Structure formats: C-alpha cells, structure tokens
Amino acid sequence: MKIVYALIVLLLFVVGFASLFYGLYLFAPPLAYVIGGVLILVVAYILNEAYDNTEGR
C-alpha cells in the first residue's frame, strides 16, 4: 500500500509541477525557463542532501 501512496504523491507532484510551468510558459516563456531552472537546481540539491550515503560505512 505504501508504493501506491508514493506513486499517487509522485503523480500529483509531476502534474502540479507541469501545470505550473505550462502556465508560466503561457505568461512569459523566458521567466518560465529561469524559474524552472532554479527549481530544478533546488530539487537536485535537496535530493543530494537527503541521500543516505553512509550505508557502506
């Protein structure tokens, strides 16, 4: 049941993210690319910090 919950949360996140950037793209395409790039960098940083790399120690 945990996997279904995780998939639903992921799907909602992706749909929300896509609709946000589609709306930004319709409003101002360059602004959407700038904000999108910054958000992708933030998500990558958060995932990097959250990754547990102490398993092998």
HUHUBEL-V202172 format. One line per field, one symbol per residue. phi: phi as a letter, one per 40 degrees, with the letter a starting at -180 (. if undefined). burial: 1 if it has 16 or more other C-alpha atoms within 10 Angstrom, else 0. A space follows every 50 residues. Layout:
BEGIN
phi=???
burial=???
END
This chain:
BEGIN
phi=.ccccccccccccccccccccccccccadccccccccccccccccccccc ccbcccc
burial=00000000000000000000100100000001000100000000000000 0000000
END
